[in-house]
Amino acid sequence: MAKSKPFLIDDETAPHITDALNPEGFGHGLVPRDYSVHPVEMFAPPSEIKIIPQTEWSARIKERQELKATGRDLKKRMNDGKKHVSLDQNGQGYCWFYSNTHTVMYQRAAAGQPYVRLSAHSGACKIKNFRDQGGWCGLGAKFIRENGIVPTSLWPEKSMSRSHDTPEAWAAAKQYVVTEDWVDLTRSVYDQTLTFEMVATCLLTGVFCAVDFNWWAHSVCAIDLVEVEPGSFGLLIQNSWTDNWGEDGLGVLRGGRAIPDGAIATRVTIGD
């Protein structure tokens, strides 16, 4: 049986991406950066990351596939043996918190923790005072380190109702705090990023990343490094536009479209 090609976004296909849910093909949750106010700075990478050389990527990807330890495999079984249904940001500009929420859920699944569906709207609403506004993955990650994420049992998905903003909800959120991540805390939240090689290294070692892309005005969760063609690598991403987007909610970014403008790697959550 021939292997189907992934839903691929690269420099050639990106200008033509449209779908019924998002006819323009672009997000709107990533805040446009005013470079006259916030100029590009040199990035000092976290020194502890030991980069896996590209010469090893193919073999490591093959090994992960043979062990059924890929992000795609995890999505298929992480919901108590059933498929994880993609989160849905409901057309609102909260992608920057959804990308982080997905990293927490995937990291918990990889650590063998029980499946708990988390409400990304909870943190985004608190940060933005219940306004539909954009942000950056670094902003969402900071909030989760300090407060966690409310489970959907206490804050229903896609809800912006203040009635869910209760002490009980935020006490429960503390169970989903991120305790370790790769992040450059010397930078502002809009300027925290990792290189493509750093993201690739994290993914090959089972560490998931929230990644921002200015060209897309969108933030997503990177769940794996894939080899699209021999010697051509891309990021397998988990989007937050339901399972109707891409291939069951997943897609591959390659080339210039895979270079993140912001990135946070979620390493350990409470209970890992």
C-alpha positions as CSV (number, residue, x, y, z in Angstrom):
1,M,0.0,0.0,0.0
2,A,1.4,3.4,-1.0
3,K,2.1,5.7,1.9
4,S,-0.1,8.9,1.7
5,K,1.7,12.2,1.6
6,P,1.3,14.5,4.7
7,F,-0.6,17.7,4.7
8,L,2.5,19.9,3.8
9,I,3.0,23.6,4.1
10,D,6.2,25.0,2.7
11,D,7.3,28.0,0.7
12,E,5.6,26.6,-2.4
13,T,2.3,25.6,-1.0
14,A,1.8,28.2,1.8
15,P,0.4,31.0,-0.5
16,H,-2.3,28.6,-1.7
17,I,-3.5,27.2,1.7
18,T,-7.3,27.6,2.2
19,D,-10.0,25.5,3.8
20,A,-13.6,25.7,4.7
21,L,-12.9,26.6,8.3
22,N,-10.4,29.2,7.5
23,P,-10.8,30.5,3.9
24,E,-7.9,32.9,4.2
25,G,-5.6,30.2,5.4
26,F,-4.1,32.5,8.1
27,G,-4.5,32.9,11.8
28,H,-4.9,36.2,13.6
29,G,-3.9,35.4,17.2
30,L,-0.2,36.2,17.0
31,V,0.4,39.9,17.7
32,P,2.2,41.6,14.9
33,R,5.5,42.8,16.1
34,D,6.4,46.5,15.8
35,Y,10.1,46.2,15.0
36,S,10.6,49.9,15.4
37,V,9.6,49.5,19.1
38,H,10.9,45.9,19.6
39,P,13.9,45.5,17.3
40,V,15.4,42.1,16.6
41,E,17.9,41.1,19.2
42,M,20.7,38.4,19.2
43,F,19.3,35.2,20.7
44,A,21.4,33.5,23.4
45,P,20.3,29.8,23.3
46,P,19.8,27.8,26.5
47,S,23.3,26.4,27.1
48,E,22.1,23.1,28.4
49,I,20.6,22.0,25.1
50,K,23.0,19.5,23.4
51,I,22.1,19.8,19.8
52,I,21.6,16.5,17.9
53,P,23.5,16.8,14.6
54,Q,21.5,16.6,11.4
55,T,23.5,13.6,10.3
56,E,21.7,11.6,13.0
57,W,18.2,12.9,12.4
58,S,17.1,10.2,9.8
59,A,18.2,7.3,12.0
60,R,16.5,8.8,15.1
61,I,13.3,9.4,13.2
62,K,13.3,5.8,11.9
63,E,13.8,4.5,15.4
64,R,10.9,6.5,16.8
65,Q,8.7,5.2,14.0
66,E,9.7,1.6,14.7
67,L,8.9,2.1,18.4
68,K,5.6,3.8,17.5
69,A,6.8,6.7,19.7
70,T,6.1,9.5,17.2
71,G,3.8,12.4,17.9
72,R,1.3,11.0,15.4
73,D,1.3,7.6,17.2
74,L,0.7,9.5,20.5
75,K,-2.3,11.4,19.1
76,K,-3.9,8.1,18.1
77,R,-3.8,6.6,21.6
78,M,-3.4,9.3,24.2
79,N,-7.1,9.5,25.1
80,D,-7.1,6.3,27.1
81,G,-6.2,4.3,24.0
82,K,-8.4,6.4,21.7
83,K,-7.6,9.3,19.5
84,H,-7.0,12.8,20.9
85,V,-9.5,15.2,19.2
86,S,-7.7,18.4,18.4
87,L,-8.5,21.4,20.5
88,D,-10.6,24.2,18.9
89,Q,-9.8,27.8,19.5
90,N,-13.3,28.7,18.0
91,G,-12.0,31.3,15.6
92,Q,-10.7,33.5,18.4
93,G,-7.2,34.9,18.7
94,Y,-6.0,32.6,21.5
95,C,-3.7,30.3,19.4
96,W,-0.7,31.4,21.6
97,F,-2.3,29.7,24.6
98,Y,-3.7,26.8,22.7
99,S,-0.2,25.9,21.4
100,N,1.0,25.7,25.0
101,T,-2.0,23.8,26.2
102,H,-1.4,21.1,23.5
103,T,2.2,20.8,24.6
104,V,1.1,20.2,28.2
105,M,-1.4,17.5,27.1
106,Y,1.1,15.8,24.8
107,Q,3.8,15.9,27.5
108,R,1.5,14.3,30.0
109,A,0.6,11.6,27.6
110,A,4.2,10.8,26.8
111,A,4.8,10.5,30.6
112,G,2.0,8.1,30.9
113,Q,-0.3,10.4,32.9
114,P,-4.1,10.2,32.7
115,Y,-5.7,12.0,29.8
116,V,-7.3,15.2,31.0
117,R,-8.7,17.7,28.4
118,L,-7.6,21.2,29.3
119,S,-9.3,24.5,28.6
120,A,-6.9,26.9,26.8
121,H,-9.6,29.5,27.0
122,S,-9.2,29.6,30.8
123,G,-5.7,31.0,30.8
124,A,-6.1,33.2,27.7
125,C,-9.3,34.8,29.2
126,K,-7.5,35.5,32.5
127,I,-4.5,37.1,30.7
128,K,-6.6,39.2,28.4
129,N,-9.3,40.0,30.9
130,F,-11.9,38.1,28.8
131,R,-11.1,40.0,25.6
132,D,-10.4,38.3,22.3
133,Q,-6.8,39.4,21.8
134,G,-3.6,38.0,20.4
135,G,-0.3,37.2,22.2
136,W,2.8,35.1,22.0
137,C,3.6,31.5,23.1
138,G,6.0,32.9,25.6
139,L,3.2,34.8,27.3
140,G,1.1,31.7,27.6
141,A,4.0,29.6,28.9
142,K,4.7,32.2,31.6
143,F,1.1,32.0,32.8
144,I,1.1,28.2,32.9
145,R,4.4,28.1,34.8
146,E,2.7,30.3,37.5
147,N,-0.9,29.2,37.4
148,G,-1.5,26.0,35.3
149,I,-4.5,25.4,33.1
150,V,-8.1,24.7,34.2
151,P,-9.5,21.3,33.1
152,T,-12.6,21.4,30.9
153,S,-14.6,19.8,33.6
154,L,-14.5,23.2,35.4
155,W,-14.0,25.6,32.5
156,P,-15.9,24.3,29.4
157,E,-14.0,24.5,26.1
158,K,-14.3,27.7,24.1
159,S,-16.2,29.4,27.0
160,M,-15.5,33.1,27.8
161,S,-17.9,33.2,30.7
162,R,-16.6,34.7,33.8
163,S,-18.7,32.3,35.8
164,H,-16.0,29.7,35.4
165,D,-13.3,31.9,36.9
166,T,-13.5,30.5,40.5
167,P,-11.0,29.6,43.2
168,E,-12.0,26.0,42.7
169,A,-11.1,26.1,39.1
170,W,-7.7,27.7,39.7
171,A,-6.9,25.3,42.5
172,A,-7.5,22.5,40.1
173,A,-5.3,24.3,37.5
174,K,-2.3,23.9,39.8
175,Q,-2.2,20.2,38.9
176,Y,-1.2,21.2,35.3
177,V,1.6,23.6,36.0
178,V,4.8,23.3,33.9
179,T,7.8,22.8,36.2
180,E,10.6,22.6,33.6
181,D,10.9,24.0,30.1
182,W,13.5,25.3,27.7
183,V,13.0,29.1,27.6
184,D,15.3,32.1,27.5
185,L,14.1,34.0,30.5
186,T,16.4,36.9,29.7
187,R,14.1,37.9,26.8
188,S,10.7,39.4,26.9
189,V,7.8,37.0,26.2
190,Y,7.5,38.3,22.6
191,D,11.2,37.5,21.9
192,Q,11.6,34.0,23.5
193,T,12.5,31.5,20.8
194,L,14.6,28.5,19.9
195,T,16.4,27.7,16.7
196,F,15.1,25.1,14.3
197,E,17.9,22.8,15.3
198,M,17.0,23.2,19.0
199,V,13.3,22.5,18.2
200,A,14.4,19.4,16.2
201,T,16.5,18.2,19.1
202,C,13.7,18.6,21.5
203,L,11.3,16.7,19.3
204,L,13.7,13.9,18.7
205,T,14.0,13.5,22.5
206,G,10.2,13.6,23.2
207,V,10.0,17.2,24.3
208,F,7.1,19.1,22.7
209,C,7.3,22.8,21.6
210,A,4.9,25.7,21.3
211,V,6.0,27.6,18.2
212,D,5.0,31.0,16.7
213,F,5.1,31.9,13.1
214,N,4.8,35.5,12.0
215,W,4.2,34.6,8.4
216,W,1.1,32.7,9.5
217,A,0.1,35.1,12.3
218,H,-0.4,31.8,14.2
219,S,1.0,29.6,17.0
220,V,0.8,25.8,17.0
221,C,2.3,22.8,18.9
222,A,5.2,21.0,17.2
223,I,4.9,17.3,18.1
224,D,7.6,15.7,15.9
225,L,10.4,16.1,13.5
226,V,9.7,14.3,10.2
227,E,11.6,13.6,7.0
228,V,9.4,14.6,4.2
229,E,11.9,13.5,1.5
230,P,15.4,12.2,1.9
231,G,17.4,15.0,3.6
232,S,14.4,17.3,3.8
233,F,13.0,17.8,7.3
234,G,10.0,19.5,8.7
235,L,7.9,20.0,11.8
236,L,4.8,17.9,12.4
237,I,2.4,20.3,14.0
238,Q,-0.8,19.9,16.0
239,N,-3.1,22.7,15.1
240,S,-6.1,24.1,17.2
241,W,-8.6,24.4,14.3
242,T,-10.4,21.0,14.9
243,D,-9.6,17.7,13.3
244,N,-11.1,19.0,10.0
245,W,-7.9,21.0,9.4
246,G,-5.1,19.3,7.5
247,E,-4.7,15.6,8.2
248,D,-6.8,14.9,11.3
249,G,-5.7,18.3,12.7
250,L,-2.0,17.7,11.9
251,G,0.2,19.2,9.2
252,V,3.9,19.5,8.3
253,L,5.8,22.8,8.0
254,R,9.0,22.7,5.9
255,G,11.7,25.0,4.8
256,G,11.3,28.7,5.6
257,R,7.8,28.1,6.9
258,A,9.2,25.9,9.7
259,I,11.6,28.4,11.2
260,P,9.9,29.6,14.4
261,D,9.8,33.3,15.4
262,G,9.0,32.2,18.9
263,A,9.4,28.8,20.6
264,I,9.0,27.3,24.1
265,A,9.8,23.6,24.9
266,T,7.7,22.0,27.6
267,R,9.8,19.4,29.4
268,V,8.1,18.5,32.7
269,T,4.6,19.0,34.1
270,I,3.5,18.2,37.6
271,G,3.2,14.5,38.0
272,D,5.7,13.6,35.3
